[in-house]
Amino acid sequence: MKKIFLISFITLMICGITSAQFAGLMRGQKVEPLPEGFKPASTNTFISEYPAVNPQTHQAIFRVVAPYAQSVLLQLNGNHEMKKDSNGVWWITTDPLVVGFHYYAILIDSVPVMDRNSRAYFGSNWESSGIEIPEGPEGDYYRFNKNIPHGQIRSIQYWSDINGLERHINVYVPAGYEENTHQRYPVLYLIHGWGEDENGWSIQGHLANIMDGLISSGKAVPMIVVMPDGDIQTNSDVRKASGDITEIYIHDLIPFIDKTFRTYTDREHRAMAGLSRGGFQTTNTVFNNMNKFAWAGAFSGFFGFPRNTTVETAYNGVFKDANAFNKKLKLFYISVGTEEKFPIKKAYEELVNHGIKNLVFFESQGTAHEWLTWRRSLYDFAPRLFR
């Protein structure tokens, strides 16, 4: 049987049939070319032809084999009914989608499941399917460029006394880190949003490609980027998490990074930023520890001031003396997508009216609470640091 399978596979390859098409044949499916203008999504598993995207129209085609299902819906910015053909295959062609990354799920008889044709992305606190609707050349800043030097993303475990467990981080080191053994680097701590994890920035956010491009072009200074988990983890024996995330960052994570990597350890060379809930964690951490940071960024994550506080009383009164704040914090960067419905610009304007001057407000045109907003924010934010 193995010999027949191998011979059949080799024959099909000689005939120009792809591994995806071969897999379809082995499942008893008819091999058909993709509709004109469509190609497999970059987020597919490597053998999967669907979902397929049209780079010109920004439409996507989804395909699900579920011959015994009574109902199949695509859950992508709402629920959309799929139609079954005579072979028991369900189909849908979407309306044009916003460019960028989208989570999605398949609802088979009301049960949400992953699409087996998609890679897995951790979002909304579970492993989700994802699809990238490609931008044109304007998206090259987050794509891999073979013609420039590349840094590394390192997967590291460190121990947290506060959490009482090992914790995982991803750490980006710029190109040349290994060779320039006497050079020290500033550090950006970059936090994900609610329902995602420390892998979000490196996978969905394409952080390494963004930083490699900025650093190689001289737009950003070489820096280390630490991507921690914004949640307090627990284990199967102790289901109640302990500690405070800000305390973990300050007392466990920063000392570990400064001990492990060649960093500058003064506040002028340390920044923190985060998206959505990570932006809230950033402001809570930075503004309550001004002796540790001189740079801060909130991407879709500064919604105003904590409950029962004002601009003068928030964060233990850090904004009360505007002149003192302006002298201490070199940058407070606030960004939002134009399609987001949060009162972020209003909060920014309140700070401006109070006399806070070291502010930058950035709007990502045409994007909502999504990764393209945050990729653009990082691309605009990182060059401003450590100057």
Secondary structure, 3 states (H helix, E strand, C coil): CHHHHHHHHHHHHHCCCCHHHHHHHHCCCCCCCCCCCCEECCCECCCCCCCEECCCCCCEEEEEECCCCCCEEEECCCEEECEECCCCEEEEECCCCCCEEEEEEEEECCEEECCCCECEEEECCEEEEEEEECCCHHHHHHCCCCCCCCCEEEEEEEEECCCCEEEEEEEEECCCCCCCCCCCECEEEEECCCCCCCCHHHHCCCHHHHHHHHHHCCCCCCCEEEEECCCCCCCCCCCCCCCCHHHHHHHHHHHHHHHHCCECCCHHHEEEEEECHHHHHHHHHHHCCCCCCCEEEEECCCCCCCCCCCCCCHHHHCCCCHHHHHHHCCEEEEEEECCCCCCHHHHHHHHHHHCCCCEEEEEECCCCCCHHHHHHHHHHHHHHCCC
